């Protein structure tokens, strides 16, 4: 580590010791914690090229045996293709004896070995590594102190599904040839996402950035407050930006709350002037690489696929679903540039294997071969993208320009066996298209609930002995179709058992006479439809004066497509926003022939819920010996504000109550 790195380190240590002393006066705050971080201090030094050093110094006290076990190994993740990582120092301060054990220290011969292993991987094999030091047994109130050093960068798309810091970047004064690979992809720029939140308490967290005045730093704190200070650095023409937050306590998360970065305190920094600059960079880096040039073989395949296409929409649908269904999701590294460079059409078409960016790349190449104007786009699945143009992306998709001049998003990663072209599980999600002129950040719109309907229609007869016979027809569209259709995701030999299980879950004594359904392999031709014919002995309570039963259609068959029923609805209010899988409409109807003609219906009065966020209505009609039951629930969004909870909860509770409250009909 260079002298400048140690200079940063000494400044951070001075701040850290004050935080360590503070812990002694506040032990009661941390009861029940596994660990308490006394200080977490990070210093960053950025070069003109965008390369930067990061030095981190933290000290953690053990407050439980679980915390001791969790810290028995120091482990740091990094990607050797784009980052260098060192564990510089490791100390253990023993509470029982007051002794300090030195495990790693520069120049010391008796250091513990620092291991460098390939990181565990699943589906994405890009050669990520882990530096590790074995700490060994820790006791309660022992303290683990660690210094780490990194240079290089981690682009967020490398983490597929997780937000990553993009500014873990590289060296100080000199730039040896082998450091060229550590320069960030958007050369000359620096950007970072700094969480000022934690799952365990932090007494004090400090983040300090040393950067040239010529780089115009934009920063913004979201979801909280952080102390900020700017001052001149020791070197002329540079500034120190310091961000400090004390007494960071874990947030008690409410069920189905949004991602931590959406509701807890975070800092965004970027030297990129705006999203248009990021858009132009993303366009240029992939066009220069030649990601989307169709090969003769690919052109031939496109011509073959579109031979029977009826119109523009049909052509786009055919190509999107061909890529979605014929390219396996598995990531293999092509070497430098992995994560932000999209593999080229030749590789993708030949291997039929890749992650989100490669699926998007192949679709773009096929659309261009078909004469469409198409570009790569970046988005953030599962988190909000805020206005500071930092690296807030973990997912790549495709944007095609329609003849009307408007862009349409396509996602071949999320629509295998889904009738949509863009998964509405990604509605209300930020995205950025890479175009030659540059685009601003945009957000996917809310998808109307009726695009994702679930319809359950029953026709049944209650016999004098209480047996219920009849049919139940389940149909669905959009994301509800995908949820219902997932019953066919297993081997074909298991389809019948899976379908039976859906009915037996709500009526265990049912005798299933027949099940018919649409062809799962021809999902683009029509929405899924499943028809049950059944006989259920002892379903209703019947005597000469009364019949008591709950309409079978209302009891929650295929609840996998009704995510609102799986919420914890206990609390009447919330303070945190929340998310469901998708907007949806549930329509349930059943016509029941009764064993006699009743004169009275006994059922609790149900008030309708009419709210733009969520609504519920129910109706029951008697016509001689025929009862008609109907209910409809509408949930209008995927991402909800805390203020939306009362209406959402009321509609979900109303449907649950309808499933569990029997009808009583008497003569």
Secondary structure, 3 states (H helix, E strand, C coil): CCHHHHHHHHHHHHHHHHHHHHHHCCHHHHCCCCEEEEEEEEEEEECCCCCEEEEEEEEEEECCHHHHHHCCEEEEEEECCCEEEEEEEEEEECCCCCCEEEEECCCCCCCCCCEEEECCCCCEECCEEEEEEECCCCCCCCEEEEEEEEEECCCHHHHCCCCCCCCCCCCCCCCCHHHHHHCCCCCCCCEEEEECCCCCEEEEEEEEEEEECCCCCEEEEECCCCEEEEEECCCCCEEEEEEEEEEECCCCCCCCECCHHHHCCEEEEECCCCHHHHHHHHHHHHHHHCCCCCCHHHHHHHHHHCCCCCCHHHHHHHHHHHHHHHCEECEECCCCCECCECCCHHHHHHHCEECHHHHHHHHHHHHHHCCCEEEEEEECCCCCCCCCCCCCCCEEEEEEECCCCCEEEECCCCCCCCCCCCCHHHCCCEEEECCCCCCCCEECCCCCHHHHEEEEEEEEEECCCCCEEEEEEEEECHHHHHHHHHHHCCCHHHHHHHHHHHHHHHCCCEEEEEEEECCHHHCCCCCCEEEEEEEECCCCEECCCEEEECCHHHHCCCHHHCHHHHCCCCCCCCCCCEECCCCEEEEEEEEEECCCCCCEEECCCCCCECCCCEEEEEEEEEECCEEEEEEEEEECCCEECHHHHHHHHHHHHHHHHHHHCCEEEEC
